[in-house]
């Protein structure tokens, strides 16, 4: 499936892309989100914190510019 940039809404892209990402496995193509430079810097520090939390046995999620630790059950 080919989609030209700007040819459809972001909502439509978010509906279609998750279903098609498996077609890109083992190819030279990938799907990634673009973040502003300020957010990228913040995410770099979050990745370091997430690594430490994972080593301590915690589950970790990074959403945009936030580190999320789900409550333990």
Buried (B, 14 or more C-beta within 10 A) or exposed (E): EEEEEEEEEEEEBEEEEEEEEEEEEEEEEEEEEEEEEEBEEBBEEBEEEBEEBEEEEEEBEBEEBEBEEEEEE
